[in-house]
Amino acid sequence: MDVLQISIAALPFLLSLASRNGKAIAPCLLASIFTVLLGDEPHRAVVAWCIGTLIAAVAVRERIRTT
């Protein structure tokens, strides 16, 4: 994987850092790691990335909603 692919794979983790709740960081980190590890199998990597992004998006939405 090149740097761009790893940056995209790390996006759920980076997005979860913006959330106020720290509970979303660990699942998003695991999803990003699985995305990198499953990079040879694109369909499985996309599923892991989508799950991580969904978790991070909900966490960020909750932060925005409470402010």
N, C-alpha and C positions, 0 to 999 in steps of 0.2 A: 504494500500500500504506500502511496506517496503522501506527501504532507497535506495536500488538499483533502484527500479521502479521510485521513485521520482527523483533520479539523472538523469535517462534517460529522464524523462519528462521535466526536466529543461534544457536539452541540447540545444534546440533552443535559449532559453534566454541567456545562457552562450556563445553560439557561436555568437550571435548578439552583445555582448559586445566587440567583437574583431573587429567589423566593424567601419569604420571611421564615417559613417553617423549615427546620433542618431535617425533617423526616423524609423529604423528597430527594435529598442529596444522594444517599446510599443506593436506592434503586436506580436512579439515573446514572450513577457511576457504573453500576453493574451492567446496565443496558449498553452503555458506551463501550465497556470492555468487551462484552459479547459481540457487539457490532464489529469491533476491530478483529477479534478472533475468528469471526465467521465471515470475514471479508472474501474468502475464496468461494463461498456459497452465497451469492447475492440475495436470493429469496429469503433465506433465514436471517441474513444481516439486516435486511429492510424491515422485517418483522420486529427484531430487537430494537432497531432505531426508532420505529414508530411508537412502540410501547414506551420507551424512554422519553421521547418527545411529548407524548400525551401526558405522562406523569408530570413532567416539568411544566407544561403549559397550564395544567390545572393548578399547580402550586403557585405559579406566577399570577394566574387569574385571581386566586384567593387573596394574594397579597394586594393586588390592585383594588379588589373589591372592598377590603377592610380599611383602606386609607381614605 
